[in-house]
């Protein structure tokens, strides 16, 4: 299965806002032994928007697994929004999940912690979606086409629309790792129902898409 790690830039605010920062492919190769391919570096991605990491005002971390925050430290001037429960767990994770949190990636960030749902700026709402981790939140953005929701948890389209032949096994298709399988299922179902435009966090189909209306 092919998955991708993304950083999303949100247009329309008076602030420079991104959701997650992805991870350099070299970390996955050198530290995890996974075959990886660099799609576009974090710096080159921002340069395509006329930005540098130092220009980012706000990083919304959906959660703190390493492939979601591997470049956040480069955003030296950014405040980093995360759920309080997520930061607490990341700093002292259960041993089963400990290898998914790489503390040097987030130890010195300028965190702004929140608890529960929150409108972070007008038109951008954070929606708790626990299960994959204790403090995952989805990111809902008001657009002309309705609510575009970045799922927050690690997912692909099949998590929300499983093929017919495995539909009876749908609960198994919720995020691949989770701290609570039932919460993960409920969160996936809730986010699917809220979204007009659903953006699963790791779906490879977005690799060639430059923007979502």
Secondary structure, DSSP 8 states (H G I E B T S, - for coil): -------EEE-SSSS-EEE-----HHHIIIII------SS-HHHHHHTTT--GGG--EEE-S---HHHHTTGGG-TT-EEEEEHHHHHHHHT--TTTGGG--GGGTTT--EEEE-S-EEEETTEEEEE-TTSSTT-EEEEEEETTEEEEE--SS--HHHHS--GGGGGGGGGGS-SS-S-HHHHHHHHHHHHHH-SEEE-TT-GGGTT-----
